[in-house]
Amino acid sequence: MKTKRKPSAYNGDKSWKTWSISMEFSNDYGLYQKTCRLVEEFGISCAAAFLCEELAGQTTADGAVFNKTAICLALCDWR
């Protein structure tokens, strides 16, 4: 009988991907400033959509692909 395991948190974030994206937002000062400004002005969902479009096709230094869901989750944990 197989048991389903719940995904565990990664360093306080929902997953490795959201952790990696959160770290990227925190460690890149220009991206950090832009993200803070977008979240403040438009809220998390709209900020995530804008960042997803701007970062399309890019990855974090660790190789996590930027997508709207992961960005939203990272921002929810990050704020």
Secondary structure by P-SEA (a helix, b strand, c coil): cbbbbccccccccccaaaaaaaaaaaacaaaaaaaaaaaacccaaaaaaaaaaaaccccccccccccaaaaaaaaaaac
